[in-house]
Amino acid sequence: MVKSVLGVHHPGLRDWVIQRVSAVVMTVYTIGLVLFLVMNSRVEFADWHGLFSHWWMKLATLLCVLSLLLHAWVGVWTVLTDYIKPFVLRLILEVLVYLALITFFFATLLILWGV
C-alpha cells in the first residue's frame, strides 16, 4: 500500500518545511534591514527608535525572531539526536536548549514592547 508523502507520519518533512520557511522569513527581514541601512547612511538612536516603534516593525521582528528560534530548534535537535546517543543526556540537553529558546522569545517580547 502506498502512503502519501505529505502524511502526518513524516515529521522529517515538517522539519524540512520549518527550516526552509524560517530561512525565507529571516532572509526577507534581513534584506529589509539592509535596505533601511543603505537608505539611511547615518543611523542614530532616534532613527532606530522611530523604526521599531511602528507596530508592523515589531510584528516583523517578532516573526523573524520566532523563525530564528524554530530554525535553531530544528537544527539543534537534529544535531543532538545524531551525535548524543545516551537518552538521558540528550533529554537534558534538549530541555536546556528548549528553555533557553523560550527565554529568548519572552526577552524579545519585553524588548520589543518596551520601545
C-alpha positions in Angstrom: 0.0 0.0 0.0 1.4 3.4 -0.9 1.2 6.2 1.7 1.1 9.9 0.9 4.4 11.7 1.2 2.7 14.6 2.9 1.1 12.5 5.5 1.2 13.1 9.3 3.6 10.3 9.9 6.5 12.1 8.2 8.0 14.5 10.8 11.1 14.9 8.7 9.1 16.7 6.1 7.7 19.0 8.7 11.2 19.9 10.0 12.4 20.4 6.4 9.5 22.8 5.7 10.1 24.7 9.0 13.8 25.1 8.1 13.0 26.4 4.6 10.2 28.8 5.6 12.0 30.2 8.5 15.1 30.8 6.4 13.0 32.7 3.8 11.4 34.8 6.6 14.8 35.7 8.1 16.2 36.5 4.6 13.4 38.9 3.8 13.7 40.6 7.2 17.5 40.9 6.8 17.1 42.4 3.3 14.6 44.9 4.7 17.0 46.0 7.5 19.9 46.2 5.0 17.8 48.4 2.7 17.0 50.6 5.7 20.7 51.0 6.5 21.5 51.7 2.9 18.8 54.4 2.6 19.9 56.0 5.9 23.6 56.5 5.8 24.0 57.6 9.3 21.6 55.9 11.7 21.3 57.2 15.2 19.2 56.1 18.2 16.3 58.3 17.2 16.2 56.5 13.8 16.2 53.1 15.3 13.6 54.1 17.9 11.4 55.5 15.1 11.7 52.4 13.1 11.0 50.0 15.9 8.1 52.0 17.4 5.8 51.0 14.5 3.6 48.0 15.2 4.4 46.4 11.8 8.1 46.5 12.5 7.6 45.0 16.0 5.5 42.3 14.3 8.1 41.7 11.6 10.8 41.5 14.2 8.8 39.1 16.4 8.1 36.9 13.3 11.8 36.9 12.4 12.9 36.0 16.0 10.3 33.3 16.1 11.6 31.9 12.8 15.1 32.1 14.1 14.1 30.1 17.3 12.2 27.5 15.3 15.1 27.2 12.8 17.6 26.8 15.7 15.4 24.2 17.5 15.2 22.0 14.4 18.9 22.3 13.8 20.0 21.7 17.4 17.5 18.8 17.8 18.9 17.2 14.7 22.5 17.5 15.9 21.6 16.3 19.3 19.8 13.2 18.0 22.6 12.4 15.6 25.5 12.8 18.0 24.3 12.4 21.6 23.4 8.7 22.0 22.7 8.4 25.7 18.9 9.2 26.1 19.1 10.9 29.5 22.0 13.2 28.4 20.2 14.1 25.2 17.0 14.8 27.0 18.7 17.1 29.5 20.4 19.0 26.7 17.1 19.2 24.7 15.3 20.6 27.7 18.1 23.2 28.4 18.0 24.3 24.8 14.2 24.4 24.8 14.2 26.5 28.0 16.8 28.9 26.6 14.8 29.4 23.4 11.6 30.1 25.4 13.6 32.6 27.5 14.9 34.3 24.3 11.3 34.6 23.0 10.0 36.3 26.1 13.0 38.5 26.3 12.3 39.6 22.7 8.7 40.4 23.7 9.8 42.5 26.6 12.4 44.4 24.5 10.1 45.0 21.5 7.1 46.2 23.5 9.3 48.2 25.8 10.2 50.6 22.9 
